[in-house]
Amino acid sequence: MNPLLGGMLLSLLPISELRGGIPFSVFYGVDPIVAFIFCSLANILVVPLCFLFLDSLNKVLLKIKFYRNAFGWYIEKIRKRKEKVERAYQTYGPIALTIFVAIPLPITGAWTGTLVAWLLGLKRARSFFAIALGVLVSGIIVLLIVKGILAFRFLF
């Protein structure tokens, strides 16, 4: 398999995302900048696909009584706080979503950022750009780590 294609496929997966795609591609000889560009684009592609998937899955699952009751209860809790959430989102939302996605750790990527935006009912276009920016920042951090420019030192 082409290492760039392999890296892009890893970038599409929920757990590995860029943390797996960029190092894989670079390890197998792909130019780091090329790996960054293509893996980042693949990871950004996840956002609209995830929104579509969540919408479709929710429609199907709403036919199941247990899910409908649990989801309705959860949405009702969010709606009670919706004004606070909306006010906070207008002020901090895009920045918070970008920072959340930008941290290159498991469960803090485009998949989870999209899920959070979907659950909170945030505006999709604004969320898309915030998540895309977070993906780019995360990709830069991963690229710097792969190239040895940035390192995490742990004290023991």
N, C-alpha and C positions, 0 to 999 in steps of 0.2 A: 504494500500500500504506500502511496505517496505520503511522505512525512507531513507535508503541509495539510493535506486532506485529513490525515489522522489527527493532527492538532485541531483542525476546525471541527471535526466530529467530537473530540473531547470537549471543546469549548461550548458545544451545544448541550452537553449533558449537565444535569442539575448539580451533581456533587463536584465534579472536576472543574468545569467551566474554564476560565482563563488560567487558573492555578495548575491545571493539567495540560491544557492545549499548548500554551507558549513553551513551557519547558520541554515537552515532548518534541515539538517541531525543531527547536533549537538544538536539542540533543542529537537529533538525526540529521543535522546539517543544514537546516533552513536558515537563511539570513534572519537575524533577530528582528529587524525592522519589518520585514515581510511577514514573519510569524505574528508579530504584534498586530499589524494591520488586518490580516485575514482572520486571525483568531478573535480579535475584538469585533469585527463585523459579524462573524458567526454568532458570537455571544449576544450582540445587540439584536440580531434577528430573532432571538428567543422571546423578546418582550412582546411584540404583537402576536406571535404564535401562542404564547402563554395566555394572553388576554382572551384570545379566541377559544382556546382549550377550556379555560376556566368558565367562560360563558356557556359553552356547549355542555360541559360536564355538569354544571349547576342546573341547567334545564332538565337534563336527564335525571339527576339525583333528586330533584324536587318532587318527582313522582313517587318517591319512597317516603312513607309517612314519618319514620324516625328521623330521617335527614331533614325533611321539611320542618318538623317541629324544632329540632336542634338548631338548624340554620336560622329559622324565624326568631327563636329566642336570642341567638347571638346578634342578629341584625337589629333586633329591638333594643338590646343593650347599647349597641353602637349608636343607634338613632337618638337615644336619650342623651348621649354625649356628643352628638354630631356637631352642635354649634361650637363647642370647645375644640373638637377635632378640626373643624373647618377653619376656625380662627387661627389655631396653631399651625395648620397646614399652610394657610395663606402667608404666615410669617416665616415659619421654619421648614415647612414640608419639603419643598424641592431640595433644599440644602441638606436636610436630615436624610432624605432618601438617597441623595447622591453620596453622602458620607457612608451611609450604611452599605451601599453596593460597592463602594470603593475599597472597603477593607477586604483584603484578599484572604479571607478565612472561610472554611466551610460554613454553609448556610447564610452567607452574607453577599450573595451575588445577584445576578439579574433575575433568576427564577424567584428567589425569596422576595426581592424588591417588588417584582410584579405582583406576587401574591399579596403582599402587604397593601400595595396600591389598589388592587382589586377588592380586597376585603373592606378597606376603608371607603371605597367608592370614590377615590380621587380621580380628578380629571385625567383622562388617558394621555392626551397629547403632552401635557405638562409633565406627567409621570414618565412618559417615554423619554423625554429629553433629560430629565433628572437621572433616570436609570442609565441611559446611554452615556452620559457624562461620568457617572460612577464606574461604568465598565471601562471607559478609557483611562481613568485614573488608576483603577485596579490593574489594568494591563500594563501601564507604565511602571507601577510598583513591582509587579511580577517580572517584567523585563529587566529592571534594575537589579533585582535579586538574582535572576538567572545569569546576568552578566557579571555578577560579583561586585557591582558598584554599591549596592545597598545590602547590608547584612544585619541580621538580628543577633545580638549577643545576649546570652542568658547568664546570669550570675548564679553560681551554685555554691 
